[in-house]
Amino acid sequence: VLAEAAALATSPALTDELVSHGELMSTLLFVEILRERDVQAQWFDVRKVMRTNDRFGRAEPDIAALAELAALQLLPRLNEGLVITQGFIGSENKGRTTTLGRGGSDYTAALLAEAFRASRVDIWTDGPGISAADPRGVS
């Protein structure tokens, strides 16, 4: 239904708002599943820390703002247990939802890892086997 609505959207900003709901709903459902299994998990809206420009559909993150906001709003939550958030979405300076475009979820994971100075990032996909890099970019 969201895909059909997004196809009828009259602006890129409306399309981003509509398609973001898949990310938001899937993470909310995942948190509830974890809680049913007695896993301490909390939901976090990444749009609070992922600031972007207003290039809807292919927004570019403000990496400095992300690092600052993630340190203030997201990092303290990691001490309280598992935090489930979204990839692919952000918000521009007026608070409107943006999307990062293809590969945006992996990009979000890498940017958050950089902000937290993580030693590694594990990205699980539906591709076959195990890869140390994107097979489309290396041979």
C-alpha positions as CSV (number, residue, x, y, z in Angstrom):
1,V,0.0,0.0,0.0
2,L,2.8,2.4,0.9
3,A,4.6,1.6,-2.4
4,E,1.4,2.4,-4.3
5,A,0.9,5.6,-2.4
6,A,4.5,6.6,-3.0
7,A,4.1,6.0,-6.7
8,L,1.2,8.5,-6.7
9,A,3.1,11.1,-4.6
10,T,3.2,14.6,-6.1
11,S,6.6,15.5,-4.8
12,P,9.9,13.9,-3.8
13,A,9.4,15.1,-0.2
14,L,6.0,13.3,0.0
15,T,7.6,10.2,-1.5
16,D,10.3,10.2,1.1
17,E,7.7,10.6,3.9
18,L,5.7,7.7,2.6
19,V,8.5,5.2,2.0
20,S,10.0,6.0,5.4
21,H,7.1,4.3,7.1
22,G,8.4,0.9,6.1
23,E,11.6,1.5,8.0
24,L,9.8,2.9,11.0
25,M,7.2,0.1,11.2
26,S,9.6,-2.7,10.7
27,T,11.9,-1.5,13.5
28,L,8.9,-1.0,15.8
29,L,7.8,-4.5,15.1
30,F,11.3,-5.9,15.6
31,V,11.5,-4.2,19.1
32,E,8.2,-5.8,20.1
33,I,9.4,-9.3,18.9
34,L,12.6,-8.9,21.0
35,R,10.7,-7.8,24.0
36,E,8.3,-10.8,23.7
37,R,11.5,-12.9,23.9
38,D,12.7,-11.0,27.1
39,V,15.4,-9.1,25.2
40,Q,15.8,-5.6,26.7
41,A,15.5,-3.5,23.5
42,Q,14.4,0.1,22.9
43,W,13.4,1.8,19.7
44,F,15.1,5.0,18.5
45,D,14.1,7.2,15.7
46,V,17.3,7.9,13.7
47,R,15.8,11.0,12.3
48,K,16.7,12.7,15.6
49,V,20.4,12.4,14.8
50,M,20.6,11.8,11.0
51,R,20.5,15.4,9.7
52,T,20.6,15.7,5.9
53,N,20.2,18.3,3.2
54,D,16.9,18.6,1.5
55,R,17.8,16.6,-1.6
56,F,14.8,14.2,-1.2
57,G,15.4,10.7,-2.6
58,R,19.1,11.1,-2.4
59,A,19.8,13.2,0.7
60,E,23.3,13.7,1.9
61,P,24.0,13.3,5.6
62,D,25.7,16.1,7.7
63,I,28.3,13.8,9.2
64,A,29.5,16.3,11.8
65,A,25.9,16.9,13.1
66,L,25.4,13.1,13.1
67,A,28.4,12.6,15.3
68,E,27.5,15.3,17.7
69,L,23.8,14.3,18.0
70,A,24.5,10.6,18.2
71,A,26.9,11.1,21.0
72,L,24.3,13.1,22.9
73,Q,21.1,11.2,22.1
74,L,22.0,7.7,21.0
75,L,25.2,6.7,22.7
76,P,23.9,6.9,26.2
77,R,21.0,4.6,25.3
78,L,23.5,1.9,24.3
79,N,24.4,1.5,28.0
80,E,20.8,0.6,28.7
81,G,20.6,-2.4,26.3
82,L,20.0,-3.1,22.7
83,V,18.9,-0.1,20.6
84,I,17.0,-0.7,17.4
85,T,17.0,2.1,14.8
86,Q,16.5,2.7,11.1
87,G,18.8,3.1,8.2
88,F,18.0,4.9,4.9
89,I,16.1,7.8,6.5
90,G,17.0,11.1,8.0
91,S,15.6,14.6,8.4
92,E,16.4,18.0,6.9
93,N,16.7,21.2,8.9
94,K,12.9,21.8,8.8
95,G,12.2,18.4,10.3
96,R,10.9,16.8,7.0
97,T,11.8,13.2,6.5
98,T,14.4,12.5,3.8
99,T,15.8,9.2,2.3
100,L,19.4,8.5,1.5
101,G,18.7,6.5,-1.6
102,R,20.0,3.1,-2.6
103,G,22.5,1.7,-0.1
104,G,21.3,4.2,2.5
105,S,20.8,1.6,5.3
106,D,24.4,0.3,4.9
107,Y,25.6,3.9,4.7
108,T,23.7,4.7,7.9
109,A,25.3,1.8,9.7
110,A,28.8,2.9,8.6
111,L,28.2,6.5,9.7
112,L,26.9,5.5,13.1
113,A,29.8,3.1,13.6
114,E,32.2,6.0,12.7
115,A,30.4,8.3,15.1
116,F,30.8,5.7,17.9
117,R,34.3,4.9,16.9
118,A,33.3,1.3,16.5
119,S,36.0,-1.2,15.5
120,R,33.8,-2.9,13.0
121,V,30.5,-2.9,11.2
122,D,28.6,-6.1,10.4
123,I,26.0,-5.8,7.6
124,W,23.7,-8.8,7.1
125,T,22.1,-9.0,3.7
126,D,20.1,-11.6,1.7
127,G,23.1,-12.2,-0.6
128,P,24.6,-15.7,-0.8
129,G,27.7,-16.5,1.3
130,I,30.0,-14.3,3.3
131,S,31.8,-11.3,1.9
132,A,34.4,-9.0,3.3
133,A,33.3,-6.3,0.9
134,D,30.5,-5.5,-1.5
135,P,31.0,-8.0,-4.4
136,R,29.7,-5.4,-6.9
137,G,32.6,-3.2,-6.0
138,V,35.5,-5.7,-5.9
139,S,36.5,-8.7,-8.0
